[in-house]
Amino acid sequence: MIKNQIKNNWKLFLIASLTLGLAPFSPPHLLGKIQWILGGNAFHPEKGMQLQDWFDVLLHGLPWLLLLCAIMLNLFALQVKNDQQ
């Protein structure tokens, strides 16, 4: 049930990714948070990310994660359909 909802709502996830996922638009907020995490400073005792920063990553990153899942599910379904023919 949930798998089909994710697979069928890819357009909604695309719109959410391009709006909420990239907001604010210059520069995209999510990119700054990802750089912060990859740079290693996210876990620094003094300059580390706070709870609100982690929530921000979740809020801006979830649409992208759902879009990626929807794309993968649709590609897998297409491949299975082609293999059956």
N, C-alpha and C positions, 0 to 999 in steps of 0.2 A: 504494500500500500504506500508506504513512505517513499520507497524506491521509485514507484511510478509517478508520484507527485514531484519528486526532484527531477526526474527525467522529462516530464511534460512541462515544467515551469521554467525552462531555460531562458525564455524571453524576459520573464520577470526578473530573473537573476542577472541577466545582461543589463537591464535598465538599472537595477539596484547597484550593480558594480560600477557602472559609469556615472552614477549620481552619488550615492552614499559612499561607495567604495573609493572614489577619488576626491571627495570633498575634504577640505577646501581645495580648489583646483590649481592654485599656483603657490607653492609646489604642492603636489598631492600629499596629504597628511600621512597616509599609510606608508609612503616611501621613506619618509623621515623616521617613522617608528621602526620600520624594518632595518634601516641603516643603523639605528640605535641598538637594536637587538644583535645584529650581525657584528657590530663593532665591539661588542663585549661589555659596553658600559651599562647595559640594561640591568646587569646584576651587581653593579658597583655599590658598595654599602652607602656611600654618601650621595652619589649622583645617579643612582639607579632609578629604574622605572617604579613609579608608585602604582597603587591599585587602579587609579583612574586611567593611567597610561596603558595598562594591560587591558582594561575594559575598552579603551579606544582602539587598540589593535583588534580586539574581537569584533567590535562594532563595524569598523571599516574593512576588516578582512573577511568576515563571514560571507558577504555577497560573492566575493571572488572565489572562495572555497566552494560554495554551493554551485556557482557557475561551472567550475572545473569538474565537480562531481556530475553535474547534468551532462556536460559534454562527453565525459568518459562513459557514462551509462548509455547515451545515445550512440556513440561510436561502437560500443560493445554489442548493443542490440542490432546495429546495422551489420556488423561482422557476422553475428550468429545467423541473421536472416540470409546473408549472402552465402554462407557455408551450407545452409540447408537446401539451397536451390541447385 
